[in-house]
């Protein structure tokens, strides 16, 4: 088990190293580069040369990359020029991260809570109207773009019906105590129930929109996995021995069927981070996706660097934990 964890850690470090090189090369290939972002398009050649020298952009690329890498390891990515002007870029990430964590957690919770039971029921009732309806729903979830679903949900339930707030993380006038930056959790911890309920209402629509694709993917993997397990000899043997259906369902079917589902859930963390860019923009939900969107639009290179690197780090760490959990559940993985 230790060798397996060490091997996966080594692979994770290599992946981050390669990503840092790609990010470094990509940011310096963008039109204008960081100098134009800081000085503007009407800057004089003298001003540009002076700033390039100050930033070390006149040095050879390998020296620039080494400086970039060492500063990134210290959490020094520069200062935001648009998303939060004058603020350290890493501070922008830390400020925006709780919103995305809260949104992604609720979205993943919704996806898992509905996808696994429905996927299991669809597999047990293969070929019925329930199965057909669930499969069609999952196809719609994959086919409909997240931003389109977000616009539809906001227009129907917020604008037309007025049941839920259309944007933001909390209503104007809510003076809640902040502890963790997770607004719902903060309201519960401080017993400010009105603030917790208000923050939860702001989460519902963006979480549903963000959960659509993970729900569809987890559902289809669960259904396919349960169908495969139901055809295994050990399930038929357990049935022939007269074991109770609950025992067969939990011990033999679900336990084995959920092995690939665990991996799928971990992989959906990356999909949630990607989908959050569009969802947070539509609902003005001020998380890292919202900041990343505005960073791209307005060439805030410092914010782009830290958000892309930290998002990749989160994705790699989550998948490392999933791989370890997978190895614990299925010892055959450790032998590969």
Helices and strands as residue ranges (DSSP letters): H 2-29, H 33-39, H 45-55, H 61-73, H 89-124, H 129-143, H 146-153, I 154-160, H 183-189, H 193-230, H 233-240, H 245-247, I 248-254, H 255-282, H 288-297, H 301-329, G 331-335
